[in-house]
Amino acid sequence: MTDTGDTSKGISHGRKAIRPTLKPRELMTPTPDLHGVWKAKIITLFPSAFPGVLGESLTGKALQEGLWQLETVDLRQFGIGKHRNVDDTPAGGGAGMVLRADVLGAAIEHTMEGVRGNWPLIYLSPRGRRMDQRMMQNLARCDGMTLLCGRFEGVDERVLEHYGVQEVSLGDFVMTGGEIAAQALIDATVRLIPGVLGNQASAEEESFSSGLLEHPQYTRPAEWKGRPIPDILMSGHHGRIADWRHEMSEQITRERRPDLWDSYQASKNEPSD
């Protein structure tokens, strides 16, 4: 990471000193890997889209402090010919263009070189498994992950088959590319890494962490537009407050997400080990 002229003392993380910068793009300047630090590698036609919002707030601060790492790989650099073409027309005809297998293969092999441990290779795709909290928890326990951001009509199927790529979806809708979905996936994963949020209880009490949606939250003023904070939250009785919050989580989940409620009920009925 380059120094932008700030002479303030760097933040120590292992054997590497990392200095904060005012330029978001500098967050991804190639640096030696920090041993044992979770890392996201992104293969994309738009490397300048990163870190984007990931460079802000707590995730950005954690990135600067070396709690996680981000590396972008420009797919265009692996393009074919003078114009570095990365796509071609669909076999069998049809609209749009498809990312080429030879281009993607070269980019993937370059990106995955030297990768060790539990390191999934993920393609952001509307036909993939939908993201959920359990997926993020599993990814946060990995050593890192590589994300392939598609464009156009998608990627050559042979690439997905050959490299055992996992397909993951942000939801049941289609976007112009995978970059926004990749940022959502990274954000939801990185915030589960110890030290990123600062308060581990925040992650443990959120929606989905217990299989339920989160209870309502309130803060000052005590009354707003004729709507007071529920008396129980002002009582100071922590046991009753915890019970109320749990009851509200169950009620909201039952009313708004019957699919989650059914899963929650099933998990309660499962025999414990």
N, C-alpha and C positions, 0 to 999 in steps of 0.2 A: 504494500500500500504506500503510495507516494505521500510526501509531506507537502502540504499546500502552503507552508510558510508559518504555520502555527508552531511556536517554540514551546508550547506548554508540554509538561511532562507526559510521556506516553503511559497508557494503561497496560500494566504487565499481565500477560496471560501465558503461563509456561515460559518458554524460551523466546517468545515473540512479543515485541512491544508494538501496540497499535495506537495510532494517534487519530483523534476525531478530525473530520474534515467538513468543510462547508459545501463541498461538491458531491452530490449523491452518486454520480457515476464513479467516483473514486472508490466507492465501497466495493466495487468489483475488480479493481485493478489487480492483475495476477499477483498472488503472493504465495510463499511457501505454505504448504498445508500445515495446519496446527494439529499436532498429534492428538487423536482421540476426540476431536471436535466434530460434531455433526455438520454435514455439508450438503447443500443442494446444488446440483449441476443442471443447467438448463440448455437444451439444444433448441435454438430459435432463429428465425429469420430477422428478428427484431431485438437484438441484445440491448439496445438503448432503452427498451421498455423496462429494464430491471436496474436497480431494485424497485423502482416505482414506489408504491406505498409501503413496501417492505423496508424502505430506508427511513421511514418516519417512526415516531413514537417509540414504544418499547422494543419492537423488533429491530428498528434501526439502531437504537442504542446498544442492543445486545449484539448486533452485527459488528459495530465498531469496537465493542469490548472483546470480541473474539469468542462469544458464547456459541455462535454458529457461523458458518461460512457460505458464501454464494459465489458461484462461477458460471459465467455464460459462455456458450460456444456458438459462434456465428455459423449457421448452416450454409450460408452463401459461400463461405470460404472453401467448401467442398464441392461446389458446383462444377458442371462440365463445360469445357470450351471457353472461348474468349469472354463470353457473357456470363459465365458461371451459372448456367441453367440448373435449376434444382427440380424441375417438374416436367411432365409430359402429358400427352392426351391419354385418356383412359383406354385400356385395351377393350375391344369390343364396342367402342364408341360411347358417346354420352357427353353431357355437358361438363365444363370445368376442366381442371388439371389435377394430376396426382403427383405427389412427391416421389421422386425416383428411388428405387431400392439401392442402386449403387452409391448415390449421394448420401442417403441416410445411413447406409452401412458403414461408409468411411467415417462419417461424423460420430456414429455410435462407438465404433471401435477406438477412435481417438479419445473420446470422452471417458470411456470405461477403462482405458489403459491404466494400470496401477491400482485400480479399485480393489479393496479388500473387505472381507467380512460380509455382513448382511446389508446388501445394497441393491434395492429393487430398481428396475428400469421401467418407467411408467410413461404411457402415451395418453395425453389428455384427449378423450374421445367421447362423443355423446352416446356411443353404444356401450361404454364401459360401466363398471360397477359404480353406483352413486357414492359420493363421498359421505362419510359419517364420522362420528366422534371415535368410534372404535378403530376405524382405519387410521385416523390421525394418531391415536395412542400407539398403535403398532409401528407406524412410520417414525414416530419420535424415538422409539427404542432401537431403530436401525442405526447403522453407522453413517448413513447418508442415503441420498436417492438421486437418480438422474431422471429428468423430465423431458419428454419430447413434445414440443409444441407444434401441432399440425397447422396447415393452412390449405386453402383451396378445397378440393374434394376429399382430402385425406392422404393417407400414405399407402404405398404398395404393401399389400397383405403379407407378402413373403418376408418382409422385414419383421413384422410382428411375430410370425411363426419361427423364424430362424433364431431370433434373440430372446424368445420367451418373454416378450414385452407384455406387461400388465396394462389393461385399458381401464381408465378411471374417468368418471363423468362428474361434472359439477351439478348437473341436473338434467331433466328431460326437456331440453331445448338445444338449439344449435347456435353457435357463435361463429364469428369470422376466423377465429384462431384460438390456440390454446393458451396464450400468454396470460389472460385474465384468470382463467381457471388454475393455471400453475401458481399464480400469486396467491390465490385463495387457499390452495392446498398447502403451500409453504407456510403461510401465515398461521393457519389452523394447527399445523404441526409444530412449528418453531415455538409457539407460545406454551407448549407442553414441556419444553426442555427446561430442566432445573435452572433457576436463576433468571430466566428471561422475564417472567412476570414480576419477580421480586417477592410475591406472596403466593406460595403454593396453594393456600386455601382458596384463592380466587379461582384457580383452575378446577379444584375439586368440587366447588359449589355451583358451577355453571350448568346451563342446560346440557342434557345428554350425559353428563359425567356419572350420574346415578341411574341413568335410563329414563329420567323424567325431564320435562321442560323446567326451566328455572322459575322460582317463585317471584312475585312482584317485588320491585325495589322502590324505596322512597328515600328522600332526604329533605333538608330544609328548603323552604319554610314549612313549619308544622301544619299550616293550613294555606291552601292555594285555591282561589276562585270558589270558595265554599267547600272544598274537598280536604278534609283533615287526613293526616296519617293515621292508619288503624291504631286504636288504643293499645293493642297487644304489643306493638313494636316500641311503644313509649313506656312500657311497664317496667323494663329492666329485668324481667324474669326470663333468663336465657333459655331455660328448659321449655317454657311455654312458647317462646318465640320460635324455637327450633321445630316444635310440634306444628305450629301454625304454618310455618314455611313449607314443611313437608306436605301438610294437607293441601295447601294452595298449589304446590307442584303437581300433586296427584290430580286435583280438580282440573287444572289447566291442561294437563296432558290428556286426560280422559275426554275433555271437550274438544280440544283442537287437533290432537294427533291420535286418533283411535288405533292407528297402526303401532305407534310407540307404546300405547297403553296395553295393548294385547301382548307385546313382547315383554313389557315390564311385569305383567301378571304371570306370564309363563316362567320368567326367570325366578320369581318368588316361589313358585311351586316346584322348581327343580330341586332334587335332593342335594344337600351339601356333601362335599367330600369328607 
